[in-house]
Amino acid sequence: MIALTYRIRPALKRHRKLRSSSGWSGQNGSANRHIGKQGRAAVSDGTTPRVGVIGLGAMGLGTATALHERGLTVVGCDVAESACRAFEATGGRCAATPAELAAQCDVVLVVVVNAAQVEQVLFGESGLAHALAPGALVIQCATVAPSLAERLGARLAERGLLMLDAPISGGAAKARAGRLSVMASGSAEAFDKAGPVLDAMAEIVHRLGDSPGIGSSMKLVNQLLAGVHIAAAAEAVALGIRMGLEPRRVYEVITQSAGNSWMFENRVPHVLEGDYTPLSAVDIFVKDLNIVHETGRELAMPTPVAASALQQFTAAKGAGFGREDDSAVIKVYQRLSGIALPEAANDEGA
């Protein structure tokens, strides 16, 4: 089939300013289709699917809130009571279990952390698959191995359920704004049913194929690059500091030079501010780059650059920084070489 990419909103301009503060918690040729969305009214009653969001972490809560604000009926679910209370504070409702949520929904987004959580949410004792009505749709957004995405789709199909393999990218701020990038694959029926939901949560939807697994394959390409770029940005800034360069000047110069990357521009300000509040944690890249490694091994495909980045994130996790922002990978260099990071970021245990 032809792969489609369609834009829901005009592209956002990139910003070169420092960041402000902002369990489940969180391949063919292409044709472009652009759909303007600004100023459009909320989806009308009668055409509104009943939507569930399981996993109300940074990405899931932002997505659930954006869907709610677009006029969709949204029910959330999370093992953390605080996450549910946060969604209810926006006017949403929460269910106690995935099965309870399933009884109220036609479309369910799964926005959890890892494969084990996806398995539990879908097929556990109080899982979705036991309670969703035939023809209901699961939009699986977690980053998992493509081979697992294929198996999940097949198991759901055996129960008469649809699945869209739809990993998301863009971070918590874009999730909250309903401006995510979605890398999706699944049947035409799944895409049709998902339409109003994707329209409300995404800036751009990449329609990549007609079966699960393709979306997850594309997400792995993205995560390989993202992890490598974050690790490289940390190493570059650490080297600059070790050579006596002022880190803010490094940032100013590199963001105007050929060595810049989106991740350098986005993550280095966290280091400069000494703010390692986890918008995307070190643990996430330990998980995702491990999936890259395992998938490469399945395919007999070497991924040495990704493996090097994985080692740096693993070292950061081992040093106790796993739950910090992924930019905390720079603290590995602090411990190894004794560099002085911006004062608020200094690791007292170094």
Residue, then its C-alpha position, 0 to 999 in steps of 0.5 A: m500500500i502507499a504510505l501517507t503522511y498527513r499534517i493535522r496542524p501547521a508545523l510549529k516553529r522551533h524555539r532556541k530558548l531555555r526550557s521553562s518548568s513545565g506502574w503505568s504512568g507513563q516503508n514505502g514511498s510517501a504522499n503528503r496530505h495537509i489538513g488545516k485544523q486551527g479554529r475548528a469547533a470541537v467534534s459534535d455529539g453523535t460522532t464522538p467516540r468514547v475514548g479511554v486513556i490508560g497510563l496517565g504519566a507525562m505523555g498520557l495525561g497530556t494526551a487525555t487532557a488534550l482529547h478532553e478539551r477537544g470535546l471527546t468523552v474521555v475516561g482515564c486509568d492509572v495505577a497511581e491514584s495521584a495521576c487519576r486525581a490530576f486528570e479528574a482536576t481537568g474535568g476528566r473521569c477515571a476508571a479503577t481498572p482497564a476492564e472497567l474503562a473498557a466497558q465505557c469506551d469504543v477506542v482505548l489508547v495504551v500509553v504505558v511505559n514498557a512491554a510488560q505493562v502493555e501485556q498486563v493492560l491488555f491481557g491481565e486479569s482485569g485487562l482490556a481484551h476481556a471487556l472490550a466489545p467486538g469491533a472496539l479499537v486499541i491504539q497502542c502507543a508504547t514503544v515496544a519491539p516490532s515483533l511484539a506489536e505484530r503479536l499483540g495485533a494478532r491476539l486482539a484480532e482473535r477476539g474481534l478487536l482492532m489495533l493501531d500500532a501507533p507510537i508517539s513522539g514529541g514530548a509532554a508539552k506537545a502531548r498536552a497541546g495535542r500536537l504529537s507526531v504519530m507513527a501508525s500502522g494498521s487496517a483501514e478500518a482501524f484508521d477510520k475508527a481512530g480518525p477523530v482521536l488522531d485528529a485531536m491528539a496529533e499535529i502530524v500522522h504518518r500512515l505507514g502500512d496496513s498491519p501492526g509492527i510497521g509503526s513500531s519499526m519506525k519508532l525504533v529508528n526514531q529512538l535510535l537517533a534520539g538516544v544517540h543524539i542525546a548521548a552525543a550532545a552530553e559528550a560534546v558539552a562535557l568535552g567543551i567544559r573539560m577544555g575550559l569553554e563556558p557551557r552557555r557559549v558552547y550552546e549558543v555557538i553550536t545551535q548556530s552551527a552545522g553540528n546542531s541537532w534537535m536534541f542538542e537544542n532541546r536537551v542542553p538547556h536542561v544541563l545549563e539550568g541544572d534542571y533534571t526534572p524528568l520529562s523523558a527519563v534516563d530509564i526510558f532510553v535504557k529500555d528503548l535502546n535495549i529494544v533497538h539492540e535486541t531487534g538488531r540481534e533478531l535481524a543479525m543487524p549490527t548497531p554499534v553506535a546505538a550500543s555505545a549510547l546504550q552503555q552511556f545511559t546504562a552507566a547513568k542508570g547505574a550511577g543512580f540517575g535512572r529517574e532523572d531527565d535523560s540529559a542527566v547522562i552528562k553526569v557520567y562524564q562528570r564522575l569520570s573526569g571531574i568536570a564542573l557542571p552548572e552549579a545547580a546540576n552538580d552531583e554531590g556524590a561525584 
